[in-house]
Amino acid sequence: MKDIISSGLAELGLAGRVPEAAPEQLAEYGRLMLEKNQVMNLTAIREEDGVARLHMLDSAALLNWGDFEGKTLLDVGTGAGLPGLPLKILVPSLQVTLLDSLNKRVDWLNEVCAQLGLEGIQAVHARAEEQALVKGWRDGFDIVTARAVAELRLLCELCLPFVKVGGVFLAMKSVDSQEELDQAAHCIKMLGGRVEPVMDYPVPGAGVTHRLIPIRKVAPTLKGYPRRWAKIQKNPL
Ligand SMILES: C[S@@+](CC[C@H](N)C(=O)[O-])C[C@H]1O[C@@H](n2cnc3c(N)ncnc32)[C@H](O)[C@@H]1O
């Protein structure tokens, strides 16, 4: 896995911009993920090659969007830690919070972070729409990420409330997401967001192109948002 990750990072133009130990640490994280996946549902990808490319390199590609150094980052619906954990390995100065509503994944993530010797990262068990109401969390992060959690309209209500004014929500989507983005226009405006130019990127060696949709927070979140999950789903903004 280490070699695939090293050459993929080079293809992404990131070699020399990330710590020397990062490919080995990412490979170790990938091995721990596959090992645990035999007893806990963490990922649908079961081969090392796929984990290296579609998890590690897909996450790493975000670094070509902008500067992550010294920022605070919240990864909503992190699951097995994606993309937040690889980003922490690649940018050690990043302060990372991994958030998920499934406690056993969160416990595993805290174990993995300790095993990898990572500091400045924590995994928290909570539902996003509830945690976003907590002081210090609301309007509290420079960067919020989410991949494979929900349709963009719903996802924006879960994620934008956590972003500081001036910060950004990075939604990881497929290149077929234009319709989702169009449908989310009203929701994004209501929640104080403004869409910035998308970034399409090929995932090295995976034969797919993915899309990053950056949504800048330009105004604080209105009182009353996010709503309860049942309401968000039943009546999307
Ligand atoms: C399909 S997984 C994706 C995991 C990871 N982001 C990835 O790209 O592999 C979606 C995750 O979002 C979590 N999730 C769904 N709704 C959530 C919510 N409202 N608050 C926090 N976590 C949520 C689920 O528990 C699950 O782990």
The ligand as a Gaussian input file, in Angstrom:
#p B3LYP/6-31G(d) Opt

LIG

0 1
 C      -21.361000       6.006000       4.264000
 S      -20.549000       6.492000       5.706000
 C      -19.269000       7.497000       5.033000
 C      -18.070000       7.534000       5.899000
 C      -16.879000       8.340000       5.401000
 N      -17.148000       9.771000       5.398000
 C      -16.390000       7.879000       4.042000
 O      -16.365000       8.691000       3.121000
 O      -16.035000       6.705000       3.908000
 C      -21.625000       7.709000       6.460000
 C      -21.322000       7.949000       7.935000
 O      -22.066000       9.086000       8.366000
 C      -22.546000       8.847000       9.676000
 N      -23.702000       9.739000       9.860000
 C      -24.862000       9.725000       9.155000
 N      -25.694000      10.700000       9.590000
 C      -25.037000      11.350000      10.592000
 C      -25.371000      12.458000      11.436000
 N      -26.538000      13.074000      11.335000
 N      -24.454000      12.859000      12.340000
 C      -23.256000      12.230000      12.450000
 N      -22.901000      11.176000      11.691000
 C      -23.769000      10.745000      10.761000
 C      -22.845000       7.350000       9.701000
 O      -22.829000       6.822000      11.009000
 C      -21.715000       6.786000       8.830000
 O      -20.602000       6.396000       9.592000

